[in-house]
């Protein structure tokens, strides 16, 4: 037995770091959590963007793409994921956030 292997034939060394994955509510793509923007339903029932990813409340994730934000807001997928009714003012506020923070897509 060499120093590089154990009894079962596995290599010794550092384990690969676990990368948490999430699914985009708009396009259903699975990717690393860091690639998405988290939206959270606060205990008061409002929907807010969570830049830290650690706020209390039920969360949902969206790609950093206007196309996904538009799809999630128009289809009601974001409201279903957060289990909340999103009123017109919150919907407009979230869409404004997407327009100001993400580059335009070709299809939007």
Sine and cosine of phi, psi and omega as CSV:
sin_phi,cos_phi,sin_psi,cos_psi,sin_omega,cos_omega
0.00,0.00,0.77,-0.64,0.00,-1.00
-1.00,0.03,0.16,-0.99,0.00,-1.00
-0.95,0.32,-0.33,0.94,-0.06,-1.00
-1.00,0.06,-0.24,0.97,-0.03,-1.00
-0.85,-0.53,0.38,-0.92,0.09,-1.00
-0.98,-0.21,-0.14,-0.99,-0.01,-1.00
-0.87,0.49,-0.59,0.81,-0.07,-1.00
-1.00,0.04,0.07,1.00,0.05,-1.00
1.00,0.03,0.09,1.00,0.02,-1.00
-0.99,0.10,0.50,-0.86,0.02,-1.00
-0.98,0.20,0.58,-0.81,0.13,-0.99
-0.99,0.10,0.30,-0.95,0.04,-1.00
0.69,-0.73,-0.01,-1.00,-0.04,-1.00
-0.93,0.36,0.62,-0.78,0.07,-1.00
-0.95,0.30,0.52,-0.86,0.10,-0.99
-0.93,0.38,0.62,-0.78,-0.04,-1.00
-0.94,0.35,0.70,-0.72,0.03,-1.00
-0.95,0.31,0.78,-0.63,0.03,-1.00
-0.92,-0.39,0.93,-0.38,0.01,-1.00
-0.92,0.40,0.64,-0.77,0.00,-1.00
-0.91,-0.41,0.45,-0.89,0.03,-1.00
-0.66,-0.75,0.27,-0.96,0.00,-1.00
-0.92,-0.40,0.73,-0.68,0.05,-1.00
-0.95,0.32,0.74,-0.68,0.00,-1.00
-0.94,0.34,-0.48,0.88,-0.06,-1.00
-0.98,0.19,-0.74,0.67,-0.10,-1.00
-0.91,-0.42,-0.08,1.00,0.02,-1.00
0.92,0.40,0.35,0.94,0.04,-1.00
-0.98,0.19,0.65,-0.76,0.03,-1.00
-0.98,-0.21,0.76,-0.65,-0.01,-1.00
-0.42,-0.91,-0.01,-1.00,0.02,-1.00
-0.90,0.44,0.59,-0.81,-0.04,-1.00
-0.82,0.58,-0.59,0.81,-0.04,-1.00
-0.91,0.41,-0.33,0.94,-0.04,-1.00
-0.99,0.15,-0.13,0.99,-0.09,-1.00
-0.92,-0.40,0.30,-0.95,0.13,-0.99
-0.98,-0.22,0.75,-0.66,-0.01,-1.00
-1.00,-0.06,0.71,-0.70,0.15,-0.99
-0.92,-0.40,0.59,-0.81,-0.10,-0.99
-0.75,-0.66,0.62,-0.79,0.16,-0.99
-1.00,-0.02,0.90,-0.43,-0.03,-1.00
-0.96,0.29,0.28,-0.96,0.05,-1.00
-0.86,0.52,-0.39,0.92,0.05,-1.00
-0.99,0.16,-0.15,0.99,0.03,-1.00
0.99,-0.10,0.09,1.00,0.04,-1.00
-1.00,0.05,0.41,-0.91,0.07,-1.00
-0.96,-0.28,0.82,-0.57,-0.03,-1.00
-0.70,-0.71,0.42,-0.91,0.10,-0.99
-0.98,0.21,0.71,-0.71,-0.02,-1.00
-0.92,-0.39,1.00,-0.03,-0.06,-1.00
-0.92,0.39,-0.44,0.90,-0.01,-1.00
-0.99,0.12,-0.43,0.90,-0.04,-1.00
0.98,0.21,0.22,0.97,-0.08,-1.00
-0.80,-0.60,0.10,1.00,-0.05,-1.00
-0.92,0.38,0.51,-0.86,0.05,-1.00
-0.94,0.34,0.61,-0.79,0.05,-1.00
0.80,-0.60,0.17,-0.99,0.01,-1.00
-0.96,0.28,0.74,-0.68,-0.08,-1.00
-0.90,-0.44,0.38,-0.93,0.11,-0.99
-0.60,-0.80,0.42,-0.91,-0.08,-1.00
-0.86,-0.51,0.61,-0.79,0.05,-1.00
-0.74,-0.67,0.56,-0.83,0.10,-1.00
-0.88,0.48,0.30,-0.96,0.09,-1.00
-1.00,0.02,0.86,0.50,-0.04,-1.00
-0.64,-0.77,0.73,-0.68,0.03,-1.00
-0.87,0.49,-0.54,0.84,-0.01,-1.00
-0.87,0.50,-0.70,0.72,0.00,-1.00
-0.93,0.36,-0.65,0.76,0.02,-1.00
-0.89,0.47,-0.70,0.72,-0.01,-1.00
-0.90,0.44,-0.70,0.71,0.01,-1.00
-0.89,0.47,-0.69,0.72,-0.03,-1.00
-0.92,0.38,-0.61,0.79,-0.01,-1.00
-0.97,0.26,-0.65,0.76,-0.05,-1.00
-0.97,0.23,-0.58,0.82,-0.05,-1.00
-0.99,0.11,-0.26,0.97,-0.04,-1.00
1.00,0.05,0.09,1.00,-0.03,-1.00
-0.89,0.45,-0.61,0.79,0.01,-1.00
-0.92,0.40,-0.67,0.75,0.02,-1.00
-0.89,0.45,-0.65,0.76,0.03,-1.00
-0.92,0.40,-0.68,0.73,-0.03,-1.00
-0.90,0.44,-0.60,0.80,-0.01,-1.00
-1.00,0.00,-0.11,0.99,-0.02,-1.00
0.81,0.59,0.80,0.60,-0.01,-1.00
-0.51,-0.86,0.45,-0.89,0.10,-1.00
-1.00,0.03,0.85,-0.53,-0.01,-1.00
-0.99,-0.11,0.89,-0.46,-0.02,-1.00
-0.98,0.19,0.14,-0.99,-0.08,-1.00
-0.89,0.46,-0.61,0.79,-0.02,-1.00
-0.91,0.41,-0.70,0.72,0.03,-1.00
-0.92,0.39,-0.63,0.78,0.02,-1.00
-0.88,0.48,-0.70,0.72,0.02,-1.00
-0.92,0.40,-0.63,0.78,0.02,-1.00
-0.90,0.44,-0.67,0.75,0.03,-1.00
-0.93,0.37,-0.64,0.77,0.02,-1.00
-0.92,0.40,-0.61,0.79,0.06,-1.00
-0.89,0.45,-0.64,0.76,0.05,-1.00
-0.87,0.50,-0.72,0.69,0.00,-1.00
-0.89,0.47,-0.68,0.74,0.00,-1.00
-0.91,0.42,-0.57,0.82,-0.06,-1.00
-1.00,0.06,-0.35,0.94,-0.08,-1.00
-0.96,-0.28,-0.30,0.95,-0.08,-1.00
-0.82,-0.57,0.59,-0.81,0.00,-1.00
-0.92,0.39,0.44,-0.90,0.00,-1.00
-0.91,0.42,0.56,-0.83,0.10,-1.00
-1.00,-0.09,0.31,-0.95,-0.02,-1.00
-0.93,0.36,-0.58,0.82,-0.16,-0.99
-1.00,-0.06,-0.03,1.00,-0.07,-1.00
-1.00,-0.01,0.00,0.00,0.00,0.00
